[in-house]
Amino acid sequence: MAVSRAKLFIENFLVYGLGSVMSKIVPLIMLPIVTRLMPNAFYYGLSDISNIVVSFGSSIAIMGMYDVMFRMFFDKEDLEYKKEVCSSAFSFTFFSGLVEAVVLLIFKGFCSQLFFSSERYSQLLTISAVSVFVSTISSIIIAPTRMLNKRKIFLVTNTVTPILAYSISIPMLMHKMYVTALPLAGLASSIIMLVIFYVLNTDWFSFKKINKRLIKEMLKLGIPLMPGFLLYWIFNSCDRMFIAKYLGNAQVGIYGIGARVASISQFIYIAFANGWQYFAFSTMKSDDQVELTSNIFEYLGVISFTTILVLTPFSDIIFGIFFRGDYVKGAVVFPYLFLAPLLLMLYQTEGNQFLVIKKTWPGTLILTAGALSNVVFNYLLIPFLGIEGSALATLTGYIITVIVCSIVLQRMKLIIISKRFLIDCAITGAFFIFWRIVLNKNFVLSFLLSIFMIFCFAFMYKKELLFIKNKICGFIKSK
C-alpha cells in the first residue's frame, strides 16, 4: 500500500510537473524576445498590472468553489452526485464571474484610473474584465480532468495552448501594439483552454444537475476559503501595487521580469499543487495520514532549499545572459521570489490538513497574519531597498505563514516537524544572510558556500539517498 501511494504521488508530481513546465516554459523562453520588442519596461509593467486585476477578480468570483469541488467530489462514489457537484459549482461561478466582469466594464474609466493610473488604458481594462470571466469558469471546466487524474490530456493541452497564444502576441508586438499584446495573449490562451476542456468534460456539466442545496453546502466551505485566496493575491500581487505607487510602472516592469524568471520555481509548485490535491484527498482516510503528510512536507522542504542554494549564486549571470538594459536589475529579486512559491507549496502541504478535517478558518487566520506582515514589510522596505525590499517582504510573509501554521498543526497533532528539518531551515536562513551581506557579488565564494550547505543536507538525508540509489540500481538491473 505504501509503495502504491508513493508511486501515485511521484507519478502525479512528475506528469503534472512536465505539463506545468510545458505551459510555463514557452512564456519563459519568449521573455527575452518580448523585452527586446518592447521599447522599455513601462509596457511590461502595464501587462503585469493587468495580470494582477485578472488574478484578483477571478479569486473573488470563484469564492473557494474549486477546492471545495475537489473535496466533495471524493465524498461519494455515486456518479450522479459527482455530476451534481460539478454542475452546481459551474453554475455559481458562471454567474459570479459574469457579474464581476460586467461591474468592471460599467466602471471602466474609474478602474482604469485606479489600476493603470490613467483612463487612456480603458481598452486594457476591457481585456482584463473579459479575462476575469473566462479565467473563472475555466477553472471549474478543467477540474474534472484533474479529479479523474487524466494526466496525458493535461500534458498535451498545456503544451499546445501557450504556443498558440504567443503566435498572436508576437505579431502584435512587431506592429507596436505594446499595451494590449500580452494581455490579449493571456486571454487567447484562456479561451483556447476553455474550449478544449469544455469539449472534453461536457458530460460532467448540466443545468439539470444543478443542486441548490449542494451549492449552499459548498458555499459554507468555500466562503471561509475565499479570504484565503484573496490573501494569496496579496502575497503575489500587492507588491506590484506598492512598487507602482512608490517607484512607478517602469520599476513594476523590472520587478515583473525578475518575478517571471523566478517563476521557474512554480514549475515545482504547480506540479505539486495539481498532483497533491488528488493524492491528498484520495489518501485522507489512511491510518498514517499525518505521518505521510509530515514526510512529504519535510522532503519537499529540503528539495526547495537545495534548489535555491544551487541557483542563488547564478542570479546575476542568468540575467546578464538573457536581458539587456534596465531588465538586468531584476536579478536582485530573483532569489527571494524563487523561494516564495516553494514556501507556499510547504504551507499548502500542511495547511491541507485543515481542509481534510473540514475546519478551514484556522488556515484563513494564519494566512491573514502572513499577508498583513507582507503589507507592513512592503510599506517599510520599499522606500529604503526599492524592488529588493518588496521581494524580501513577500518572502518574509510566507516564512511567517509557514512557521505559524506548523506550530498550530503540531499542537493539534496533525503534523510532525522533525528536528532535522529545523536544522535544514537554519542552514538555509544562514546562507541567505551571509550571501546577501558578505558574498553578494562574489560568485566563486557564493557557489562554494552553497555546495557546502548542500553536502550538509546530503549527510542528514544519507539514509533516504541510499534508499533512492538502491531503488534506481534495482530498476536498472531489472531492465
C-alpha positions, -999 to 999 in steps of 0.1 A, spaced: 0 0 0 28 24 9 46 17 -23 15 23 -44 8 56 -26 44 67 -32 41 57 -68 8 76 -71 23 108 -56 55 106 -77 37 99 -109 13 128 -104 42 151 -94 62 142 -125 34 142 -150 18 174 -138 52 188 -134 60 182 -171 26 196 -181 32 227 -160 67 231 -173 54 229 -209 27 256 -201 52 279 -185 84 272 -204 71 289 -236 65 323 -219 98 320 -202 116 313 -235 98 341 -251 106 366 -223 139 378 -238 123 383 -272 93 401 -257 115 425 -237 135 433 -268 104 440 -288 91 465 -262 107 499 -261 110 500 -223 99 483 -190 69 506 -186 47 485 -210 57 452 -194 47 469 -161 12 476 -175 9 440 -186 19 429 -151 -8 451 -135 -34 436 -159 -25 401 -147 -30 414 -111 -65 426 -120 -74 392 -135 -60 371 -106 -77 393 -81 -111 393 -99 -111 355 -105 -102 348 -69 -132 368 -58 -155 352 -83 -145 316 -77 -152 320 -39 -133 289 -30 -155 267 -52 -126 250 -70 -111 235 -38 -145 226 -23 -155 209 -56 -123 188 -54 -131 179 -18 -167 169 -23 -160 150 -55 -143 123 -34 -170 122 -7 -191 96 -25 -186 71 -53 -221 79 -68 -216 92 -104 -248 113 -103 -236 130 -71 -203 138 -87 -220 154 -117 -242 175 -93 -211 187 -76 -195 198 -109 -227 213 -123 -235 232 -91 -200 247 -89 -200 257 -125 -234 274 -123 -224 295 -94 -190 306 -108 -205 314 -142 -229 338 -126 -204 353 -102 -177 357 -129 -202 373 -153 -214 398 -127 -178 408 -118 -168 413 -155 -199 435 -160 -191 456 -130 -156 462 -142 -169 472 -176 -195 496 -162 -169 514 -141 -142 511 -168 -130 546 -165 -127 546 -127 -110 512 -127 -85 522 -154 -75 552 -133 -73 530 -102 -52 502 -117 -33 518 -146 -31 554 -133 -49 567 -165 -82 564 -183 -62 561 -215 -59 524 -208 -96 516 -207 -91 491 -236 -67 472 -214 -93 472 -186 -118 457 -211 -95 429 -219 -88 423 -182 -126 422 -174 -132 395 -201 -102 376 -189 -117 376 -153 -148 359 -166 -130 334 -188 -105 325 -161 -132 320 -135 -153 295 -155 -122 278 -170 -110 267 -135 -142 247 -130 -144 233 -165 -109 220 -163 -114 204 -128 -129 171 -139 -98 162 -159 -77 167 -129 -100 150 -105 -101 119 -128 -63 121 -130 -63 122 -168 -26 133 -169 -19 128 -207 -47 152 -216 -33 178 -192 2 173 -207 -9 178 -243 -32 208 -237 -6 226 -216 19 222 -244 -2 235 -273 -20 264 -256 9 288 -249 23 282 -284 -9 293 -299 -11 323 -276 23 336 -284 17 332 -321 -8 360 -315 12 383 -292 45 384 -311 30 398 -344 11 423 -323 43 435 -306 60 437 -340 32 460 -351 39 482 -319 7 472 -301 27 472 -268 -2 479 -244 -26 451 -255 -3 423 -269 5 403 -238 -29 407 -221 -46 395 -253 -22 366 -255 -33 356 -220 -69 359 -229 -65 339 -260 -47 312 -240 -75 310 -215 -102 308 -242 -84 281 -261 -80 261 -228 -117 267 -220 -130 254 -254 -108 223 -253 -118 213 -218 -154 221 -224 -155 196 -252 -136 170 -231 -157 175 -199 -191 184 -212 -207 153 -197 -199 165 -162 -219 197 -165 -256 201 -170 -281 227 -158 -304 198 -150 -279 186 -124 -277 219 -105 -285 213 -68 -293 244 -48 -289 226 -15 -254 214 -27 -245 250 -37 -253 262 -1 -233 234 14 -203 242 -9 -205 279 -1 -203 271 36 -169 255 30 -160 278 1 -167 312 17 -142 307 46 -116 297 19 -123 329 -2 -104 352 21 -75 328 18 -74 332 -20 -76 370 -16 -47 367 9 -28 347 -17 -34 376 -41 -19 400 -15 12 378 -13 15 376 -51 3 410 -63 2 438 -37 40 442 -41 33 455 -76 8 480 -63 32 493 -38 60 495 -63 38 513 -88 29 538 -61 64 545 -48 86 538 -78 64 539 -109 53 514 -136 88 511 -151 100 495 -119 70 473 -119 82 460 -153 117 453 -140 103 436 -109 79 417 -132 108 404 -153 126 393 -121 94 376 -109 88 359 -143 123 344 -143 119 334 -107 87 317 -116 106 287 -128 102 275 -92 65 275 -99 71 245 -122 77 226 -90 49 243 -71 22 239 -98 32 203 -104 29 197 -67 -4 216 -63 -21 197 -92 -7 163 -82 -12 169 -44 -49 176 -44 -58 143 -60 -33 124 -37 -42 142 -5 -80 136 -7 -77 101 -21 -55 91 9 -71 113 36 -87 83 54 -54 63 58 -44 55 93 -9 70 89 -22 101 71 -4 125 95 29 108 92 26 106 54 18 143 51 47 152 75 72 132 55 61 148 22 63 183 39 98 177 50 111 162 17 96 190 -3 111 214 21 147 201 17 142 199 -21 131 235 -22 161 246 0 186 227 -21 173 242 -53 176 278 -41 211 272 -27 222 260 -62 206 289 -82 212 319 -60 249 324 -69 239 324 -106 214 352 -104 235 380 -120 249 356 -146 214 344 -157 201 380 -161 232 392 -178 229 364 -205 193 368 -213 184 405 -208 197 440 -217 193 475 -202 172 480 -171 158 445 -172 192 432 -158 183 448 -125 156 422 -120 183 398 -108 182 414 -73 147 400 -66 153 365 -82 164 345 -51 135 359 -29 108 354 -55 122 319 -65 118 306 -29 85 323 -22 63 299 -42 81 269 -27 72 281 8 37 285 -4 39 248 -15 50 239 20 22 258 36 -4 242 13 10 208 21 5 212 58 -24 236 55 -44 210 36 -49 192 70 -74 219 79 -95 211 48 -92 173 55 -109 178 89 -133 203 74 -121 233 95 -109 259 71 -110 290 94 -76 284 111 -59 285 77 -76 318 69 -64 333 101 -28 321 96 -28 334 60 -41 368 73 -12 371 97 13 364 69 -4 387 44 -6 416 69 31 412 76 37 412 38 19 445 35 37 461 65 71 450 53 64 463 18 54 496 32 86 498 54 112 483 30 104 496 -5 113 532 3 147 520 15 155 489 -6 134 495 -37 122 464 -55 145 442 -34 127 454 -3 94 443 -19 107 408 -28 121 404 8 87 415 22 69 388 1 94 361 12 91 372 49 53 370 47 55 334 35 81 325 62 58 338 89 28 319 75 47 285 74 61 289 109 27 298 124 9 270 105 35 245 116 31 255 153 -7 253 152 -9 219 134 18 204 157 -3 213 187 -33 198 170 -12 167 164 -19 170 126 17 173 116 51 162 129 81 186 124 114 168 129 145 184 145 163 175 113 141 198 93 145 226 117 183 223 111 176 225 73 157 257 78 185 272 99 211 263 73 191 279 45 185 311 66 222 314 75 232 310 38 208 338 27 220 362 53 257 355 47 253 356 9 234 389 9 256 408 34 291 394 27 292 374 -6 266 391 -29 289 399 -57 315 371 -53 303 342 -74 331 318 -65 327 321 -27 289 321 -30 289 289 -51 314 271 -28 292 281 2 261 267 -15 279 234 -23 290 231 13 254 236 26 241 210 1 266 185 14 253 192 49 218 183 36 231 152 19 247 140 51 215 144 71 194 126 45 220 99 36 196 71 46 169 84 21 195 90 -6 209 55 -2 173 41 -5 168 60 -37 201 49 -51 193 12 -43 159 16 -60 174 31 -91 201 4 -93 174 -23 -88 153 -8 -116 183 -6 -140 193 -43 -132 157 -54 -138 158 -39 -173 
